[in-house]
Amino acid sequence: MHSHHLLLEEPIRMASILEPSKPSFFPAMTKIVGTLGPKSRSVETISRCLKAGMSVARFDFSWGDAEFHQETLENLRLAIKSANKPCAVMLDTVGPELQVVNKTEGPISLEAETLVILTPNQEKEATSNLLPINFSGLSKAVKTGDTIFIGQYLFTGSETTSVWLEVNEVEGEDVVCLVKNSATLSGSLFTLHVSQIRIDLPTLTDKDKEVISTWGQRNNIDFLSLSYTRCAEDIRHAREYLSKLGDLNQTQIFAKIENSEGLTNFDEILQEADGIILSRGNLGIDLPPEKVFLFQKTAVYKCNMAGKPAVITRVVDSMTDNLRPTRAEATDVANAVLDGSDAIILGAETLRGLYPVDTISIVGRICAESEKVFNQDLYFKKTVRFVGEPMSHLESIASSAVRAAIKVKASVIICFTSSGRAARLIAKYRPTMPVISVVIPRLKTNQLRWTLTGSFEARQSLIVRGLFPMLADPRHPAESTSATNDSILKIALDHGKASGMVKSHDRVVVCQKVGDDSVVKIIELED
């Protein structure tokens, strides 16, 4: 599995670029989150998505009812069994999203330099001159000269399907706008984004709470993607709500940064959240184009140093309708990986795109190629310098395990963990080889019933770059005798061999607890 890592700074033989890549069991270390929808909800398609490299399934409640999503989730469970691939579940909230209501679902053509009225009266029909919206406070939030952007679900950025408006005047609750470009809006749902304006709506809406407490609780969701996170209090409020819903107190909350307010409060949001999603569709509207890359690089770096997953959206929009990404998109995916992203979210590309499986496969291949030229040495030094001295006990063990694995050219790192924290810390140092996270279940009680922990922790590592989980037999405690540790290690190595990660005579670095001591050991496999 261990590949010879090139550095872009070193001279690369041009002809070698054309040589086909060696096939591997894992398409890439970078994870892929696929949004399941009309074009990707059959058992067969989901099964192919899993085999192509999807490790997290995202359910977007901006559209579709709970019954529709439940059917899709049941199909996902069947696909997981048939493909024999693990997959985590992410629920994406709607949040304070402004939408144009188009009851007829017919196309609406807007002409440049004409006027259109945005009205909160949802009884009215959408026309070229009048667009009903789902928010009555818009007239109080905007002023003459403000910019409003309307696009089909997930902004495509295409000027034929999205429209820029400039506020001309406010008449009572209505907002009169000048259309800046000609476009045809089609479908039942378009989102509306007001540039750099705060919308006075709660981040976790009553509708979101209802979905979480019913669909989310019933299905024990692994991740909650909190749309339009604007401050740390949004995360605290969501966590407090989840803590009252049984097992959802284990659900990880990913803050979705979508506007300039979330950007301004980024540091405090990162402290509270379990991970960050950079929603580049909306951010691309709130930020000047020349600043988008700067935000991405800075945000990903901060996530990396905090050891929290950074997830990027909107990479291959054109693959919604095309079999190949554009050159710019292919380079964009590679740059996301080189910046240090943990995962990439595919939205419209898999939800309603014509080629969901091909999209996952191509993005995975680009990620794998990019990882070969990721400057791990520089990254490692940067991370160690950032952490500083004295290091915590766990941080010291994690960085030592990665350094040892690289020095001995190990094919894999195996980490025994019960909470998943040790494995995530190892992944934070971005080793060039996969990390098998052996999650040891623990028995817990609330005085009324016994439960085994471990499955949440295992699935939640499916969004972390380079981490590949397996659940150990619950009869083996995490801190145990060397005999039981050896038996779990044998199972982990067998798993590594079966998946093609390790072979005879490979070296493997093992990170485990023996009694009260944390141990890093190097073993060489025999025939």
C-alpha positions, 0 to 999 in steps of 0.5 A, a space after each residue: 500500500 505504501 507508495 513512493 511519495 514524490 514532492 512537487 519541488 523535486 524534478 518529476 520525469 514528465 513521462 512518468 505522469 502518464 504512467 497508470 496508477 497502481 490499483 489499491 483497495 482504498 481509492 484515497 485517504 481523503 474521504 468523500 461525502 455523497 449527498 443521496 437523492 433522486 439519482 442516487 437512492 437505489 440499493 444498486 447505485 448506493 452500493 456502487 457509490 460505496 465501492 467507488 469510495 463514498 464513506 459518508 452519506 449526506 441527507 439534505 433536508 432542504 428538500 424531500 420529506 422524512 419518508 423519502 429520506 427514510 426509504 433512501 436510508 433503508 436502501 443505504 443499509 442494504 447497500 452497506 451489507 451487499 458492498 461490505 463497506 462501512 458508511 456514516 450518516 450525516 443530517 444536513 439542516 435547512 437553517 435560516 435558508 431563504 427560498 423562492 417558492 415556485 408552486 407551479 415548478 414551471 421555468 421562470 425567465 428573468 430579463 436583464 435591466 427589468 424589475 422584479 418584486 420579492 414578496 413574502 406573500 406565498 399565496 401568489 404565483 411566481 412570475 417573471 415580475 414577482 417572486 414569492 419568498 419564505 421570509 417576511 423580514 427581508 424588507 427590514 434587512 436590506 437597503 437600496 444598492 444591496 446585492 441579492 443572489 438567486 439560484 437553483 438548489 446549490 448555486 451553480 454559478 452559471 449565469 443562465 440558471 442563477 440571477 443577480 439582483 440589486 435592491 432598487 427600493 423597499 415598498 412595505 414588506 415587498 422588495 423591488 429589485 433590478 435584474 442584473 443578468 438574464 436567466 431562466 430559473 427552473 425547478 421547485 426550489 431556488 435559494 436566495 442569498 443576500 450578500 453580507 446581510 444578517 438574516 434574523 432567523 434562528 440557526 437551528 429552526 423549529 423545523 430542523 428540531 422536529 427533523 432531528 428529534 424524529 428522523 435523526 433520533 430514530 436513525 442515530 445520526 453520526 453527524 449533524 451538519 449545522 447550516 449557516 453557523 454564525 457563532 459559537 453559541 449556535 453550536 452550544 445550542 445545538 449540542 444542548 438540544 442533542 444531549 436531550 435526545 438519547 444516543 444523539 448526545 454522541 452525534 458530532 456537530 459540524 459547523 457549516 460556514 456559509 457567510 461573512 458572519 461565520 467567517 468573522 467568528 471562525 476561531 470561536 466556532 472551531 473551538 466548539 465544533 467537532 469539524 468544519 464544512 466550508 460551504 463555498 457556494 454561499 461563501 463565494 457570494 459573500 466574499 470577493 472572488 480574490 479572497 475565496 482561496 485565502 479563506 479556504 487555505 486559512 480555515 483548513 490550516 486552522 482545522 488541521 492544527 486543531 486536529 478537527 476535520 475540514 470538509 470542502 464543498 462545491 468542487 465538481 459542479 459541472 459533473 452534475 451534467 457531464 462525465 468529466 470535470 473541467 480542468 479548473 475543477 480537477 485542479 481545485 480538488 487537488 488543491 483542496 487535498 494539498 491544502 490539507 482537507 479531510 473530506 470533500 462533499 458532493 452535493 448536486 453532483 450525486 443528488 440529482 447529477 447524471 453520473 453519481 458513481 463516476 463523479 465519486 470515482 473521478 474525485 477519488 482518483 484525483 485525491 489519490 494522485 494529489 496525496 502522492 505529492 502532499 509534502 508530509 515532511 513540511 506538514 509534520 514539522 509545522 504541526 509539531 511546531 504549532 503544538 509546542 512543548 511540553 506536548 501532552 502525553 497522548 500528542 507525544 505518542 501520536 506524533 512518535 508513532 507517525 514519525 516511526 512509521 515514516 522512518 521504517 517505511 511502514 505500510 500501515 499504522 494500527 491504533 487501538 482506541 475506545 473513544 477514537 481520540 488516539 486514532 484521530 490524533 495520529 491522523 492529525 499528523 497526516 501519515 503517508 500510510 493508512 491508519 487502521 483504527 481498531 475501536 474497542 467497544 466499552 460496556 456502559 450503563 445508565 442504571 436501567 440498561 447496559 449498552 456497548 459503545 464503539 459503533 458511533 466512534 468507528 463510523 465517525 472516523 469515516 470523515 477523517 483523512 487516512 483513518 479506516 475503522 474496524 470494530 473489535 470483539 467487545 469481549 476484549 477490553 481496551 486496556 488488557 493483557 498482552 495475550 488479548 491484545 495480540 489476538 486483536 492485533 492478529 485480527 487487525 492484520 488479517 483485515 489489513 491483508 484481506 484489504 491489500 494494505 499489508 503483505 508479507 515482510 511489511 513493517 507495521 507500527 502499532 499504538 496501544 495501551 498495555 496496563 497504564 502505559 501507552 506503547 508504540 512498537 514496530 513489527 515486521 510481518 513474516 510469511 
